[in-house]
Amino acid sequence: MITILAIESSCDETSAAVIKDGKVLNNIIANQKIHEIFGGVVPEHASRAHQQNIVPVIATALKEAGVSKKDLNAIAFTRGPGLLGSLLVGTSFAKAFALGLDVPLIEVNHMQAHVLAHFIDEPTPKFPFLCLTVSGGHTQIVLVKDFLDMEIIGQTQDDAVGEAFDKTAKMLGLPYPGGPMIDKLAKEGNPLAFSFPEVVMSGYNYSFSGIKTAFLYFLKEKKQENPNFIEENLNDICASMQHALIHILLIKLKKAARDLKINEIAIAGGVSANSGLRKALQDLALKEKWNIYIPDFQYCTDNAGMIAIAAHYKYLAGQFSSQDVIPLARMSF
């Protein structure tokens, strides 16, 4: 029986999960409300909050799973990518815990874990499949050949789509986190009310810096004409911007699927919780005859459940880390 404790601390959620023989038993997450004051994640505050949360979160995960620390066969942790201070808290705890228990240490790439979150619950995608991984820091199309064999075939060349959602919300004066607010308001708006230019990139790559700049000038121009423009058109603005961002995402995903002749399609990452993206993907899947896979909401945002499932497959492959391991803010895929 393989029992692993997994720790996630890449950004502003402290999370722990226990997995036993490939079955995730729980997924404990402590969110950090302090960042709402600042309208974005403050790295120093994030790392301090991780220090406060990590012991009680892990204790809760073990207790709820009915697992003693003596039952653990390995300790897994997010090595990167992420905020260095935040990663350091999880890495240091994992190394110390593994050393004290004399069990193996397993490092996990945060972005690969987002992809493998699809194997926590049924149904699971068949290899090979494409995964659109979308979050506040990353936008990637990943060709997944096996559990531990993945290749990025397209990615953003500047900003991530999650950042575009959050920056849009900030320009509109919406509270942090902005992405979910855009999604909520978009449900009541007309997605075709306004149009925004899309940057055309080669291959399967993305660019979102241009649409953010265009949106800024769009608001400036409209507010000069009508100071109350945002208040009077908020739902339509949100719906139109969300529609444009989703279109950019899916047009490249469709191209990759057609070129590679793959009809197993998944989405992952924080933005995969967006209801507009989920609906648009479902509609596109009907037209393209795709089998699509969307993780449960709790496994979309940063969480230890996905770290646990990735660690399970790394354990089976004998991929362990030494005590010399250090966190990597820009960890390569």
Secondary structure, 3 states (H helix, E strand, C coil): CCEEEEEECCCCEEEEEEEECCEECCCEEEECHHHHHCCCCCHHHHHHHHHHHHHHHHHHHHHHHCCCHHHCCEEEEEEECCCHHHHHHHHHHHHHHHHHHCCCEEEEEHHHHHHHHHHCCCCCCCCCEEEEEECCCCEEEEEEEECCEEEEEEEECCCCHHHHHHHHHHHCCCCCCHHHHHHHHHCCCCCCCCCCCCCCCCCCCECCHHHHHHHHHHHHHHHHHCCCHHHHHHHHHHHHHHHHHHHHHHHHHHHHHHHHCCCEEEEECHHHHCHHHHHHHHHHHHHHCCEEECCCHHHCCCCHHHHHHHHHHHHHCCCCECCCCCCCCCCCC
